[in-house]
Amino acid sequence: MTMLKLKKANALDLYNLRQPQSLPSHFNYIEIGIQYNLKETITKWITNSLKGRFYIGKSVKLNNINRIVECLVVGFEDPKELSYFTLACPHLKYS
């Protein structure tokens, strides 16, 4: 028989304020190359592993040979969470 892990309630989750619809200007962010189903898996990892506000969405940018490519923008309100995300997220190691 397995025991359930109880998590402490997060007020941002309760009021549906944790994930804004657009990237706020004060967020620190990283751009990642898009792969299949990467947005959903990263969102799930962030929700389970971090506590602060975050943004995840698609964008376009110019690559080094001046071609337009699609990318995934992941932003965090707290710069410490961005650092932890880039070091600990297992889904970034394969992109």
C-alpha positions as a printed Julia matrix, in Angstrom:
95×3 Matrix{Float64}:
  0.0    0.0     0.0
  1.44   3.37   -1.0
  1.01   6.58    0.92
 -0.06   9.76   -0.8
  2.18  12.77   -0.53
  0.35  15.85    0.7
  1.46  19.11   -0.84
  1.09  22.5     0.76
 -1.55  24.59   -1.01
 -0.24  27.36   -3.23
 -2.36  30.54   -3.22
 -1.4   31.3    -6.83
 -2.84  27.94   -7.91
 -6.02  28.43   -5.9
 -6.8   31.77   -7.53
 -5.55  30.68  -10.97
 -2.86  33.38  -11.03
  0.24  31.25  -11.4
  0.42  31.19  -15.2
 -0.28  34.51  -16.99
 -1.63  34.54  -20.56
  1.2   36.72  -21.92
  4.84  37.23  -20.94
  5.11  40.11  -18.42
  8.0   42.49  -18.99
  9.58  41.84  -15.58
  9.9   38.06  -16.09
 13.28  36.47  -16.83
 13.01  33.97  -19.67
 14.8   31.38  -21.78
 14.1   30.35  -25.38
 14.1   26.62  -26.21
 13.83  24.83  -29.54
 10.42  23.24  -29.98
 10.03  19.48  -29.95
  6.94  17.3   -29.93
  4.87  17.61  -26.72
  7.59  19.63  -24.98
  5.25  22.42  -23.82
  2.95  20.08  -21.89
  5.76  18.11  -20.23
  7.65  21.25  -19.17
  4.43  22.8   -17.8
  3.79  19.67  -15.75
  7.37  19.61  -14.43
  7.25  23.29  -13.44
  3.88  22.88  -11.72
  5.15  19.94   -9.66
  8.66  21.23   -8.9
  8.47  25.01   -8.49
  6.25  27.41   -6.53
  6.32  30.82   -8.24
  4.63  32.37  -11.25
  5.74  31.24  -14.71
  4.9   31.75  -18.37
  5.26  29.25  -21.19
  4.34  29.95  -24.79
  5.43  29.76  -28.41
  7.28  32.55  -30.21
  9.37  33.13  -33.33
 12.95  34.38  -33.59
 15.79  34.69  -36.07
 18.46  32.02  -35.91
 22.15  32.53  -36.67
 21.63  32.28  -40.46
 18.74  34.8   -40.41
 15.92  32.31  -40.83
 12.71  32.5   -38.86
 12.34  29.58  -36.46
  9.68  28.75  -33.89
 10.78  28.51  -30.26
  9.3   27.92  -26.83
  9.62  30.8   -24.34
  9.71  29.82  -20.66
  9.72  32.75  -18.23
  9.8   33.05  -14.46
  9.06  35.91  -12.09
 11.82  34.78   -9.7
 15.31  34.58  -11.31
 16.25  31.78   -8.87
 13.53  29.58  -10.34
 14.87  30.19  -13.87
 18.32  29.06  -12.7
 16.9   25.97  -11.02
 14.81  25.19  -14.11
 17.79  25.33  -16.47
 19.88  23.12  -14.17
 17.33  20.58  -12.96
 14.7   20.09  -15.65
 15.35  16.7   -17.28
 13.48  17.67  -20.46
 16.08  20.3   -21.41
 18.92  17.82  -21.61
 17.52  16.34  -24.81
 16.69  19.54  -26.67
